[in-house]
C-alpha cells in the first residue's frame, strides 16, 4: 500500500469528511491508497481513504513540478462560461430541486404562525403570484400544533405548495412539525449547540469529539423522521449565528460556516439520508459568496452533489435590499450555481417574488445559453478570500494645468453619462452629480460623481456650456469625450475615449502630446489585439461588452481581461461600463448591475462603475452606482443597515420601525445599524453591525453595541431616540446636513 503525507491544514482537508480521519491536532495527515491519474495537461492525484466509503479527494501539485500536493480549488463547472452545476434531485413535497429542474423561487411568511387564518391567507397570496415554496417560522409547541391546521386548511383549498418549517433552538419542535410540513430548515449554529455567548472555548480532541457526538444524538431523530415521512432538510448556516464551539476553532469565518454545515451533513450521510440541501447565508455579500464557494470546493473534493439554496440574509429594503441580493445571488448564478433562491427584503413577502423571479430568469438564461468567452487560464483571481486589485490611481504629471488626481476615487469610483441638454442648466447638472453648491459654484462632497462621459461636446462658441464643464474640471472631475469629438471641437483638459482600433491605427496621435487617454475594451478580444495596451499610458480602462449580446458574458470577459492585465503587470484602473437598453425596468437594472458588475467587484476586480440607461432618472442611476460599491464593501457613502425581513417571530412592526430609523440615521456613512425583529436574529446575525435595535419582548427593545447588549427593555416609543443617543455616546453621530 502506497502512502503520501500532506499538510492537514490545506483548504479542503481540514475539517473534511469524518471518514478521512484527519487528526485535528496533528500537523500532517497520512492518506492511504495513493495513485497517480493522468489528466489533460496536468497530473491529478486521487486519494482514497483505507476506510470504506465513496469519497475521493482530487489533489494537484502546489506549483509546477512541486512534490507538494494540494486539493483542487474548483468551485464551479467552468471559469470561462456559465454551466449549471450538476446536482442530485431533492424533493420538497411535490417540488423537485436540482440541476435538472428550474431554479425555484421561495419566500417566508411574516404572520404570527399561531394565527392560522392569517398565515393561510398569506401563503395563498404568495402561491398565487408564483412562489414555488413557502417557509414558516415554528418556534414552539403551539406554533407546531398550528402547522397541522395550516397544512390541512391549504390542502382543503387546493393549495399544495410545499411548506418549510424554520427551526432555531428547538429539536423537539422540529420532530413534531416534520409530521406535516415538507421540509425542515435547521440552523447548525443553534440546533444542538447552546446560544452563542461569543466566548472563546478550548477543546481537547476528546472534548471536541464529545460535542460532535452530542450533535449526532440530538439531530439523528429528526433525520430518521424525515426519512420515514419523505421530508427534506435544509442545512442552513448563517454567518452571524455560528456556535461558540465553531467560532473558537475556525473563527467567525466562511470556513467556520462550511464546517458547521458539514457536521450535520455527515450525520445525514451516515444515516443514508440524502434528501437535503445546503445554504450559506450572510448579510455581507462578499462573505456570502466566499462561504458558498468554500462549500462547493469542499463538495467537489468529496464528490457530493447536493443542491444549493441561495440568499443574502437581512438584505434590507428597497433598492438597497435588491442590490445586496443581486450581488450575492447573481454572482453565484453567473457561475452556474444555485437551485432555489430567496431575496430577503424588509417588505411584505409578496414583494420578494418579483425580484426573485427576475434573478432566477437571469441565471436560467445565462446557463441555457452557456454564456461565456473562449477558454483561458485563470491564475490570479482569489476565489475564497477577498483581495482587491487596486488599479494605479492617476498621479499629477509635470506641466498639467489641472489636477487629475480626483477623477477616480481610491475606494471605488462612480462615473455618469451626461447629455448636452443637461449642460443647459448648470446648477441642476451639478446637483444631479451630487456636488455641493456655494454661490452657484460646484464642490465635491462625499458622494459626488468622480467623472462624467460626454458623448457630444458643445459647439466651440457655446460659452455657457463650456464654462459649466470648466467648473467641473476645476474641482478635479474628469470629463471623458470621444476621440472624434475632441479632434473636431476640442475641450481643454478633457480625457479622450478611444477604442483598440483607434489605438492600433494611431488615430489618437493626432491629439496634443500629453492628452489623457481612456480606453474602451470588450475583454473578449484576442490577446494580440490587447498588446497595444502595453505601449500606452491610459488613465483608466472602461470594460464595455454590449448588454444585448446573447452568447458572450461580460463577467467572464472581464475576468479574462483582468487575467491579461495581471499576466502583463498592467495596473490600469478598470471601470465596469454597462449600457442598459432604453425602457429597462428599474429592478432589472439594479439586478443587472449587481450581477454583472458586483460579480467582479466582490472578487476585488474593478475600480468603479459607469451605468448608462436612456430615459432613467439621473438620481436613480447615481444612487444605484453608489449602492453597488457599498454593497461590495468598497466605498461607504451612507449608513449601512442590516435589516431582517421579518417573520412570525418578529416582536414589532419591522417595516414601519425600519423606515423611521432610516429617516433619522441615513446620513451616517461608516456606521452600520442592525434592525432585528427578535433575538433569533439578534446579536449573532448582527456580525457586521456597530449598533443593534432588537426586539426583546412585545413592545420592548434591546439595544446593542456590536454583539453586546447595553440597554434592555426600552419602551418602543422611546427606542429610536435611545438608539440615536447611543450612537452619540459612542462619538459616531453627526447632525444631518442642512437642506440647500
Secondary structure, DSSP 8 states (H G I E B T S, - for coil): --EEEEETTSTTTTT--GGG---TT-SEEEEESEEEEEETTEEEEEE--SSS-S--EEEEESSTT-S-EEE----SS-SSB--------EEETTEEESTTS--EEEEE--S-TT-HHHHHHHHHHHHHTT-SEEEEE--SHHHHHHHHHHHHHHHHTT---EEEEEESS-HHHHHHHTTTSSEEEE-TTTSSS-----------HHHHHHHHHHHHHHHHHHHHHHHHHT-EEEEEEEGGG--HHHHHHH-SSHHHHHHHHHHHHHHHHHTT---EEEEEE-SSHHHHHHHHHHHHHHHHHHT----BEE--TTB-SHHHHHHHHHHHHHHHHHTT--SEE----SS-THHHHHHHHHHHHHHHHHHHHT-B-S-----S--SSS---B--B-----TT-SS--TTSS-TT-EEEEEE-TGGGGSHHHHHHHTT-EEETTEEE--TT---EEEESS---TT-HHHHHHHHHHHHTT-EEEEEHHHHHHS--TT-EEEEEHHHHHTTGGGGS-TT--EEEEE-S-S-HHHHGGGGGS-EEEEEE---TT-SSB-HHHHHHHHHHHHHHTT--B-EEEEEEE-TT--HHHHHHHHHHHTHHHHTTTB-SEEEEEETTS-HHHHHHHHHHHHHHTTS---S-EEEE----TT--S-HHHHHHHHHHHHTT-TT-EEEEESSGGGSTTTTTT-SEEEEEEETTEEEEEETTEEEEEEEEHHHHHHHHHHHHHHTT---------
